[in-house]
C-alpha cells in the first residue's frame, strides 16, 4: 500500500454523545435488598454516554452508564437495534455500567432483591423501555458525531478502592489486592481541542445508599471533569471492582456526611484524570480491531430437590426467597443449569492499547492478571459489561470462600458457585481474541 493511503487508513475518526436518563417518576432504586420504598428525589442527574471510534472500515462504540446493570433481554434488544439502524456489529458494541447502587431498577436485573407491587413494577417497565430507546439513540448520536480525531492514552493512580473482603468479619487476614490504576483515553480534534475523556477505575459505586437518585462517586468525577473542560464529555468505565469498595463510607444513607464522602472520592478520581491529561500521553495509532466470543462457564454440582427442600425449612427472609426460586425453577424445568453463557470482548487500538471487556462483577485479579500478561502500560480491563450475571470470582477468591462468587450466587438466581477453572477459561478466551489478527 502506498505510504499516503496507509496513513489515511490509520486516521482516526471519533465521536461522543450523552443523554440524561434520570427518571421522571418515582421508581425503586437498585443494588440493595433492604430498601423499603421508591426514590424520594434526585441528588444528581444520571446519564448514558457513548464514544464511537472508526478506522478504515472498523467501528467500535463503548457505551458507559450510571446504571446498576443490564439483563439479557435488554442487551439483545439494544445490540439488535444498533446493528439494524447503524450497521454496528455485535462485536463492535461494548455496554458498560458503573454498577451504581443509586440508580433505578432496570429490567430483571437482581430481580430477587425487590418485592414490587404492580404500580412499582409498571414504573420499572416504563423506565426500562424508554432507557433502551435512549441507549440506541445515544449510540446513533455518537456515530453521527464521528470526525477526524487524535487519540492518546496513559494511566494514573487514585487511592480510593479498598478490598472489601478485608472489611468483612474475620477478613483482616486476607491479602486484599486492589487496582488503583486510572486508565485515561483522550479524544481530541485534530487541532488539539479536547472533545471527550474515557477513564476507568476498579471500585464499587457504593459511597451512597439512600433514597436519592445520583451517580455516586463516578457521577461526581464525571461532573467535575466536564466542568473543568467545558464542551467535553467525560465517560466513566467501571473496571474489575467486584471485591472493592470506596472506604470509609456511611451505610444506608445519603446524609450530608455521606454525600461529602462521595463527592470527595469523585474529586480525587477527577484529579487523577486531570494529572494524566496535563502530562505527556502516548499516541494511539491503530489499526482498530474488535472481537467478541461467548464461552460456557460451569458451576459446581447444583443442589438436588431434596437439598433445596431441606434448606427451605431452615432459612428465613431473603435466603429463603432465593431457595424457593431455585426450587420452583427445578420443579418447572426438571433441572438447574450446569453452566452459563459468558460473553467476552476485546477492542484492540493497534499495538499500544488493548481494551478487554468482561461480563459481570469481575474481581480485581482479572485486571491484575491481564495487565501482567499483556502489558501494564497498554492494557485496560473493564468488568461490568453485558449482562449483570453475577460476581465473577478468580481462583483465589473461590478458594478463600466468602461472598463474591460463592455465598452470593443465590441472589442472582444461580444454582451453585462456579467451578475452579473459571479464571483459566476466561483467560484462554481473552488470549484467543487478542491473538486474532
N, C-alpha and C positions, 0 to 999 in steps of 0.2 A: 504494500500500500504506500503510495507517495506520502512524504512527510506531512504535507499540508492536510491531506484527507485524514491521516492518522490523528493529527492534532484536533481537527474538527470533531472526529468521532469520540474523542475523550473530553470534549467540552461539556461541562455540567449544565443542566437546567434544574432549577429547584423552585418550589413554591410552598406557601404555607397559608393556612386559614384556621379560624377558630369560630366556635358557636357557643352561645350561652345555653346551657341545658338545665338551668335552675328551674325546679318545678313551680307551677303557678297555683297549685292547690295543696292542701295538707296531705302529707304522704308519710308512710312509715320509713324510718331510716334503717340502713343496713349495717351489718357487721357485728352486732351484739344481740344475744338472745334474751337479755334481761330488760330491754326497753318495753314499756307498757303503754305507749301512746305514740301518735304520729308526731312529726316535726312541729315545732312551735314558732318557727321563723327562720330567717336567713341571716347568717352572720357574714357570709361571703358568697358571691356567685360561684357556680361551678361550670366547667367548660369541657367540651371535647375539641381537640385540636388535631390537625393533620399536617404533616410535612411530606411533600412529594419530591421525588428525585428521578431524573431521567438522564440517561446517557446512551448514545447510539439508539437502539430500539428497545432498551430495557427500562422498565419503570418500577419504582418501589414507592409505597406510601406507608408511612409509620403514623398510626393514629394513637394519640395519647388522650387520657381522660381522667377526670376527677371522680371516678366511679369505683364501686366495690368490685364489680366484675361483670362478665357476660355468661350466658348459658349457651348450650349447643345450638339451640334454635335461633337465637339472636345472631350468633356467628355465621351460621349458614345463610340466613336471610341477608345480612349485610354483605357478605362476600359474593353471593349470587347476584345481587343488585349492582354491586360495584363492577363486576365483570361484564354484566349486560349493558350497563349505561356508559361505562368508561373504558371498556376493554382492558380492565385491570385484572390479570390472572390471580388466582388464589395465592400463589407463591410470592406475589409482589405486595400483598396486603398484610401488614402487621397490626394487630389490635391489642394495644397495651392499656392497662388500667392501673391507677395508683393504689388500688385496693383501699380507697378512702372509706373509713367507717362512719363518716358523717354525710353520706350521700344516700339518695333514695334506693329502696329495694328495686331491683330490676329482674324481670322475668322469673325464672325458677332458681335464681342464684341463692344458695343457702336456704332453700325453702323450708327446711325443717326448723329453722330458727324462729319463724314468725307464725303466730296464731291470729290471722287477719280475718275480720268479718267480711261480708260481701261488699260493703261500701269501700273498705280499705283495699280489698283485692281488685276492685274495679279501678281504683285510683292508680294502683301499680300497673295494671294492664294498659291504661291510657298513657301513662308516662313512658312505659317500655315501648309501645308502638310509636309514639312521637319521637322518642330518643333514637330509634333505628332510622327513621326518616332523616333526622338531623345528622346522624353519623354519615349516612350516604351523601347527604348534601355537602358536608364539610370535606369529604373525600373529593367530590367533584370540584369544589372551590379551590382546593389546593392544587389539583391537576390543572385547572384553568389558570392558576397563578404562575405556572411554570415559566421561568425566564432564565437567561444566562446567569450563571452564578459561580462563585468561588466557595469551595468547602474547605474548612480547616478543622483539625481535631487535636485535642490534648486532654489530659486528665489532671484534676486537682484533688484536694483532700478536705474532708469535713468530719469532725469527731462527734457526730450526733448519735449514731447507732450503737446499741449495746446488745450483746447476745442475750436474749430474754430468757433462755433456758437456765442461765445462771441465777436469774432473779426468782425462779420458782423454788418451792420448798425442797431442801436437800440438793439444790442445784449449784451451789457455790463452788463445788469441786470440779464441775465440768469445765473443759478447756475454754469454751466460749469464743470461737473465732468470729470476726466481723470483717466487713469490707468497707473501708472508709473512702474508697476512690469516688471521685466525681467526674465521670466522663462528660465531655462537652464537645458537641459538633456545632460549629457556627456556619450559618448560611449568609453570605454577603453578595450584594450586587457586584458587578464587575468593577464598578468604581470604588468599591470598598465599604459601602454603606451596609451596616448590619441589618438583615431582614428577619432572621429567625435564629433561635438558640434551642437546641435539643440538649438536655442534660439529665443525668441519672443519679440515683442513689439507691442503696440496698437497705431499706428500713421500712417497717410497717408505718402506715399513716394512721397512727392511733394516739396522737397527742391530745385529741379532743374526743369526747364520748358522750356528749349531752344530747340535746334535742334541737339544736340549730344546724341548719344546712351550711356546710363550709367545705373548703378543700384541704383542711388540715395543714400541716407544715408545708407540704408540697404546693398547696394553693397559695400560701403566703410567699413562698420562694418565687413562684411564677409571677405573682403580682409585683413583687419588689423588682424583679428583673425588667418587667415591662414598663415600670415607672422609671427605672434607671436608663432604659434605652427606648425612648418613645418611638412608636411605629413598628416595634419589633414584637413578634410573638415568641413566648417562652414556653417550651414543651417539656413537661416532666415525664421521664421514663422510669418506671419502677424496676429495680434490679432484683437481686436474689435476697429479698428481705424477709423470707419466711420465718426465720428464727431471730429476728432483730426488732427491737422497739426503740423509739426515742425515749431516753430515760435521763432524769426523772420525769414523771408525768403524774397528773391528778386524775384518778379514775372516776367514771360515771359523772362527768362534769364538763360544762363549758362555762365555768365560772371565770371571773376576771383573771384569776391567777393561772388557770389552765390556758386561757386564750393568750396570756402573756408568754407562757412557755412555748406554745405552738408558733406564735409569731416570731419568737426568738430563734427557734430552730429553723424556721423559714429564712430568716435574715442571715443566719450562719451559712446555710446552703447557698443562698444567693451570693453572698460574699465570696464563697469558694469559686462559684462560676465566674464572677467578675474578675477574680485574680487570674484565672485561666485566660479570659478574654484579653486582659491587659498585657499578658506575656506573649512571647513568640509561640505560634501554633504551627503544627505540621500541615502542609497542603495535602488534601485528599485528591488523588489523581484518577482513580478508576483502573480498569473498567468496572462497571456495576454488574453484579451477578446476584440473582435471587434464587433461593432454593427452598423447597418445602417437602416434608415427609411426615408420615404417621407410622408410629410403631405401636406395638402392644406392650403394655407394662402389666405383668401378672401380679395377682395378690397371693398371699399365703392362703392356706386352706380355709374356705368360707365356713361359717358356723352351720351346724345342722339345725333342722326344725326343733329337735329336742333341746338343743343348747339354747336356742333363742327363747323357747317357751319357758325354760327354767330361769333364764335371765330376766324375763319379763316379770317374774314373781318377786325378784329381789331388787329391782331398780325402781327409781322414782323420777318424776319430773322429766327433764329433757332427755336423760339417758333412756328412760322408759319409752319415750316417744320415738327415739332412734331405733330401739329394739323392735317396737311394734311395726315401724315402717319396713324393716328388713323382713320381718315375719310375714307381713302382708304381701310383699314382693315375692318371697319364696313360695307362698301359697298360690299366688296368681300365675307366676311364670314357671313354677316347677323347679327352679334352681336360682342361685345367686351367681352373678357374673364372676368369672375367674380371672379376667383381665380387662383392661380398658384402653381405648384408643388414645394415643398421646402425640399430638402434633408438635413438630419442631421446625423452626425456620432459621435461615441464615440470609443476611444481606451482606455481600462482600463488596466493600468500596475499594476495589483494587487490592494492593498488597499492604496497605498501611492502616486498614480498619476492617475488622471482622465483627459484624453485629450478629449476635446469637440470641434468638428469641425462643424461650422455653415456655411451656404451658404450665399454669397453676402456680402455687405458692412455693417456688423453689427456695431451698435453704442456701445459705451462703457458700457452702462447699462447691457448688456448681460454678459460681463466679471465680472462686479462687483456683479451682482445678483448671478451668478452660483458659484463664489468663496465664497460668503457668505453662500450659501445653501449647498455646498459640501466640503468646507474646503479651506480657503485662502492659506494654505501652500501646498495643494495637488491637486489643480485644475488649469488646463491650458486650457484657452478658445481661440480658433483660429477662427476668421472670415475669409472672403475671401477664401472660398473653393468652389469647384464645379463651377456652372455657375455664372458669374458676373451678377446676376439677377437684383439688384437694391440696393439702401440703404435699410437696414433692421432696421426700427425705433423701439424704445421702446414706451411704453405708454406715458412716459414723453415727448419724442420728438414729438410724434403725437399731443399731447395737446398743446405743446409750438408752434407748427407750424414751418414754415421756410423751409429750403432747403431739409434736409435729410429725404426722405421718404414721403414728401408731395409735395412741389413745383417741385421736380426733376423728378417725375415719368415719365413725357412725354419724357424725353431724353433717357429713356430706352425702349420706345415704349409701356409703360404700361398705362392703361386707367385712373387710379384713385389712390388716397392714399390707404394704407392698412386699414382694419378695426381695431378698437382699441383693439381687443383681440389677435392680432398677437403675442405679447410678451408672453402671457399666453399659447397660443397654442404651441409655440416653447418650453417653459419651461416644459410643460406637456410631450412633446415628449422626451426631454432630460432626464427627470426623469424616464420615462419608459425604456429607453435604459440603463441607469446606474443601474437600479434595476434588469435588466435581467441577472441573474447569469447563 
